[in-house]
């Protein structure tokens, strides 16, 4: 028997990287998994790999969230696990920041997460687990990553507040804080000719001197989603190879 037999899970941003690995791990433990993503082709490929139900969705669009909620409601079993993972960002110094850049970071990472969780609230079963994706960037203060870092700091703060607000329904809310992980999202931060240099630099910041693997983060998602973490809420779980020392 799997740890999640009979459970229903939603993983946003489930078509690659941490989301894909996490959807695969949750499904392997017995959960019925919904995954979302903006790219239909990649989403369908991921769903086939996982054995999940794909719902094409952009978390920054309210109409997409409505459609996503409708699809999950049709399944008829509510939600036991919500992994609000979709998001992203890119580099820009204070001098380079534009309204578009600001909106892209905060619409995806903050507004997208807020309204995803809000839209799923009526579907969440008593005792459900919400896992939010934060980032070590929120504690690092790396140059040119200010808006992304600020948006992820907001996620950690929201997780604490929501844990208090949802405690009456026995819903746990925790924030997963991954360090540098070898994903397409990380690779996309740099041009091809600079990618290896970026990876090497990030790996050097960890005590383990390497990037994480998506499967290692997925193991932490499973822990937070399952009864193994039944006495954890309003917490932050750092999985970063020793990058930051909180």
N, C-alpha and C positions, 0 to 999 in steps of 0.2 A: 504494500500500500504506500502511496505517496503522501507527503506531508500536506498536500493541498487537495486531496480527493474531494470532489463535490463542490469545490470553490469556483467562483467566477472572477476573473481578473481582467483589468484593462491596463494596457501599457501604451502610453502615448509616445510618439517618436519611436515606434517599434520596428521600423524597417531597416535599421542599421545600428552598428556600434553597441552601446550599452543596452539600448532598448531591445534590439534583436536578441542579444545574448540572454537578457532577462526574461523575455517572452518565452524563449526556448527552455530556460530553466524552470519557470513556473509551470509550463505545460508538461514537462518531464515529471514534475511532482504531482500531476493529476488535475491541475486547474484547467478549466475551459477559458481560453485566452482570446480577448479581443486586442488587436493592435491597430494603431493609426499611423498615418504618414501622409505627406503631401504628394509624393511621387508614386503614381499608380503602379507602374511597372515594378519598381523596387519593393513596394508594399506587397504586391501579389507574390513576388518571389520569396519574400520573408515569411509570409503566411504559409506558403507551401512547405518551407523548411521547418517551421515551428509546428504546423498543424493547428494554426490559429484562424480566427475569423477576422478578415481585413475590412476596415472601414476607412476609406479615404477621407481625410479630415485635416484641416488647418486650424490649430487651436486658437489662432488670432481672429477667426471668423465665427461670430455667434451662430450663424445659420448652420455651419458645419458641426458645431457642438450640439445643436438641437437634433440634427440627423443622427449623430453618434449616440446620443441618449436614447433616441427612438429605437435604434438597432439593438442596443443592449436590453431595453425594456422588452422587446419582442422575444428575447431568449427566456424571459420569465423567471429568472432566479436572482435578480438584483446583482449587486456587486459586493464581493468580499475583499477585493484587493484593487486599489487604484495606485498605479505607479505613474505619477505625473512627471514624465521624463522629457517631453519634447521641449526644445529650446535651442539656443545657440548664441553666437556672438562673433565679433571680429575686432581687430586692432584699430584703435584711433586715439591719438593723443588729444589733450584738451583743446589744442589749437585746431585740430582736424575734425572734431566732432560737429556733425550737422544734425538738424532736426530729424532727417531720415534715419541716421545712425542711432540717435536716441530712441526714436520710435521703434525701430527694428528690435533693439535689445529689450526694451521694457514691454513692448507689445507681446513679444514671444515669451520672454522669461517670466515676467510678472503678470501682466494682464492675462496671458494665455493660461498660466497656471491657476490664477484666481478663478477665472470663469470656467475652466475645466472642472475644478473641484466643486464649485458652486452648482454647476449643471448636473453633476453626478450625485449630489447630496440626497435627492429623493430615492435614488437607486441603491444607496449604500445600506447594507444589512447591519443590524446591531452587531457590534464586535468586529467590524471591518477594519482593515489596515490601510492607511494612506501613506505612501512613501513619496517624498518630494526629492528632486535632484538639485542639490546645491553645488558648490564648487570650492576648492581650496583657494581659488582666485579671490574670494571674498575676504580672505585673511592675509593675502600676500602683498597687495599693493603694487603689483607689477605695472611698469610703465606701459601706457597705451592700451591698457585693458580695464580702464576705470569704469565705464558704463556696464560692461558685462559683470565685473566684480560687484558693483553696487546692486545690480539686479539680482544676483545670487545671494547677497547679504539680505535682501528683502525676502527671498524665499525662506531662508532660515528663520527670520523673525515671524513670518506668517505661519510657519509650521508650529511654533510655540503657541501662538494665539489660537489657531484652529484646534490644537490639542485640548486647550481649556474649553473652548466653545462646544466641542463634540464629545467631551468626556461623559456627559449624561447618556449618550447613546452607546457608550463603551467602544467608541471608535478611536483608535490610536493613530497619531500623526507623528511621523519621524522624518528627519531630513538626512539623506545620504549625501556624504561629501566626498566624491572621488577626487583623486589627484590626477596627474597626467596619464591618460589611457590611450592606447594605440587604437584609434577609431578613425573612420573617414572624416568625422567632424574635426578632429585634431589636425589631420593631414590637410584639410581644406583651409587652415589658417595661414598657410605659407605657400608661395609658388613652388613648383616642382623642384627648382634648383636650390631652394632654401629649406626644403622639408627636412632633410636629414639633420641639418644644423639645428633646427628647432627641436626635433626629437632628442638629439644628443644633449642640448641645453636643458631641456625639461627633465630628462633622465638623471642628469648630474645633480639636480636639486633634491632628489630623493636619497634617503639613506641606503636604499636597495640598489641605487644606480641603474635603474631601468624603468621603462614605462609599464603601467599595469596592462593586464589583458581584460577585455570585456567580460570574460567568464568569471574573473575574480570579483568584479563588481556585481555581477549577477548573483553570485553566492551570498553577498551581503544583502541584496534586494530580497532574496528568498528568506533570509534570516528575519528581516524586518516585516515581511509579509506574513510570516508563519507564526504559530504559537510558540516558537523557540524564543521570541522576543516579547512574550505576553506581559512583562512588567516594564516595558519601555514605551514611553510616549513623551512628546515635547523634547525629544533627544536628537542629537546629531551624531551620526556614525561616520567617522573619518576613515576612509580606505585609500591611503595615498602613498604607501611605501615609505612613510617617514618624511614626507615633504614639509609639512608644517608641524609646529610644536605648540598646540593650543594649551 
